[in-house]
Amino acid sequence: MSYEQTLYKIIPDVVNTKILKKNNRFKKWEYGYNKDYDFIVISKDGTIGEIYEIQNLRIALPAESEPHKRSKKKEEQYWEANEYSKELSKIKNVFDWDKYPEEFKEKYYDYIDEEFRRREEGYWFYNKGVPTYITGSHYMYLQWTKIDIGKPDYRESNRLFYIFWEACKADKRCYGICYLKNRRSGFSFMASSELVNQATITSDGRYGVLSKTGWDAKKMFTDKVVPISVNYPFFFKPIQDGMDRPKSELAYRVPASKFTRRKLEANEKLREIVGLDTTIDWKNTGDNSYDGEKLQLLAHDESGKWERPDNILNNWRVTKTTLRLGSRIIGKCMMGSTSNSLDKGGTNFKKLYYNSDVTNRNRNGQTSSGLYSLFIPMEWSYEGYIDNYGLPVFTTPEIPVAGIDGHSIEIGVVNHWENEVEGLKSDQDSLNELYRQFPRSEAHAFRDEAKESLFNLVKIYEQIDYNDGVNNAANITIGSFQWVEGIRDSSVIFVPNRSGRFKISWVPPKNLQNQVILKNGVKYPRNEHIGAFGCDSYDISGTVDGKGSNGSLHGLTKFSMEDAPPQHFFLEYIARPQTAEIFFEDVLMACVFYGMPILCENNKPRLLYHFKRRGYRGFSMNRPDKVWNKLSVTEREIGGIPNSSEDIKQAHAAAIESYIENYVGLKGNEYGDMYFQKTLEDWAQFDINKRTKHDASISSGLAIMACNKNRYRPSPHKNIKPIRLDIKRYDNKGYTSKIIE
C-alpha cells in the first residue's frame, strides 16, 4: 500500500484570479494575517502564490520568482549551498572590511546585498524539477549555519516547519509555535539558528534560551548558539562585546549593515554606528525564568520534559507576559520537544500542545495558550531515509535510492519503523519509548509507560494504532441530537456538524429509532435488547477553578438479532456544556433516539431526577447487583448505581478488562471496531484509586455493566438444614416385631 502524505495540502482558488493578479502586480499583499481570506501572508515582496494548509493553518507563500536552477537536468536539481568566496572568508569583521580598497569592495556589493535580500524575503530554487520556496530563516539555516556535521541537510520537513514558523511570526495574534517533534529532528539547531538570525538584525533586543534543566540550556547556548554566531560571515555579524566564546551572555554592540554603494558614497563609517545593544542568554529552569523581562524571541527546548517540581504550564503563564506589552505581542516563542511519559512532564506538555490548536480560538482570535501547535510525524525527518532532494523515502522502493548522507536506501522509513514496532511488541515499555521518541501520530508522542496500567495495554495500543492507520474519521460522525422542530419529548434526530459534542459510529435503521413505550404514564425504552448507555454525570454547572470534570456518555450494543453491530461502542460524548441542564438534555435525547436504557452513577442524582421529572424513569436502570426489595428509597425512586461500594468498583474495572480482552486490539487476523480514541487513551491511563479523573472509563464501564446486567444479578440465598427422618428399624424375628435400639 502506498503512503499518502497528510502533512500539508495546497488550497486552490482561495482568491479570485483577477484580484490575485491585480494585487500581485501592484504588490499590495501585506505581511501578516489577512482577515478577508483567513490566511497568513508570509510574503515580504507584496505578492502571493500558493496557499498551503499546514495543521489547519492557511499560509500564503510569495509568488514564484526566478528559481535558481542548479542544472538543466531534472534529476540534478536539488538544494546546494552557495560557495563562500575565500577572499571574503578572510574578513572577520566590519573594521577589517573598511580597510580594503574600494576596487575590492566593488566586486562584492551586489553579492552582499543579494544575501541580505534572501535573508529577508526567502529563496526559490528548483528541486527535482519543482520550483521550491524556502523562507529567509530557513535560508540562513541552510546557507550560513554551522552545526555538528558542518552545514545542515535540506529536508522537506524543515521547509514546512519554517513556513509554519514564519506564519507564527507574521500573525499578530500568535505568541509562537508549540512543536511536537521526534528525536534528532534538528530543532535545537534550528532554534539556535533563529536566535542568532534575529538577534543580529535587532537593536535593543533580548533573546533567551530555556531547556529541561539549566545545564541543558547552557549547553545549547555554548555548543550551538555561540558557534553559529562565531561562524557568521562578517557582513551579517555585529561586533561582539566580551569574550569570543562567552558562557552565559552573547552581547552585540555594533550592528551588521548592508554594504551598499550608496552608503559608501555617503562616506558612512561603520565604526560610528550606534551599537545594537542586543543580547542572547540562558536561564536556569524554573516557573519564573525570565519573569519581568521583555523578550523578542525565546527558544524553549525540551519543554515536554520538565519534571517536578518544575512545571511547563506555570512557566509558560509567566513567560507569556515577557512577550507582550499590554495586548500587543512584541516577541515570539519557538517551543519544541518530544514528550516524556505523562507523569514525568508529559501531561503538562500535552495540555499545552492541545491548548495551542489553531481551530479552537477565543474571541480575540487566539488559542488558549497563544501558541500554534505543529506536529511532524517521524517518517518526514528520520535520519538515513532522506533522499538527495530532501524528501523522505516513505515506502520500500523497487530500486535502491541514493540517500542524502551518501548511503543507499533499500527499505522505506515506514516499513523500517513498523519492523521495529513488531520487534518490541513483547516489551511494552520499550515500545512506548520508541513511540514517544519517533511518533507517527500525536497519540504515539504522548504514549504513557505501561508499568502501572490496570488493563491490557498491548491490546489498547494495538487498537489505537489501527485506528490511526485506517482513516478513523471515516468511521466516526460528529454531530448533535435535536428534538424534531424543537418540540420536547417528541422525536429526536441526529444532525452532523463539526462543532457537535457527540461522536457516533453507528446509526440505527429508521425502524429502530425513537422506540419508546408508554406504560402507566411512564416511558420505557423498546430497544433494551439491542444495547444500553453508561453515564458519568455531574451536578454543578460551574466550578471555582473552572476545571470541573466532563460529563461522559457511552453507548454499547449487545448481541441481538436486530440490524446492529454486536458488542460495539457506537457513541462517545465527553464534554462539559455551559450548564448542567444542557448536558442532561443531551443525554436524554441520545437515549430516546436509540431507544435504550441508561445506567448512571446516582451519587450525582440531578440527571436521574431530570429523567424522572420528564417521565423517563423507565429509561433509568436500577443497580443490577440488588433485587427490587433490597433497593434504598432513593434507588427505587430514580434508579442508578452508587460509586462508593468497593464491590461495584471492582466489578466496574473487571467489566472493562473483560471487554478489552475480548473485543479490543488484534483478535486472530482482525482488529476490534472500537473507534473512540479518547476512551481508549483513558483506559490506558485508568487508575482505580483515582476514578474521578477518568470520566470516559467510568461511563464506558457502566455501559458494559448495563449490557451484561445478568452477570451481576444476586443469587437467592438458600439456608439448607438437614432433615432428620427418624425412621425406626425393626427386628421381625418371631411373632412380634421389636425396635432395634
Disulfide bonds with the S-S distance in Angstrom:
none
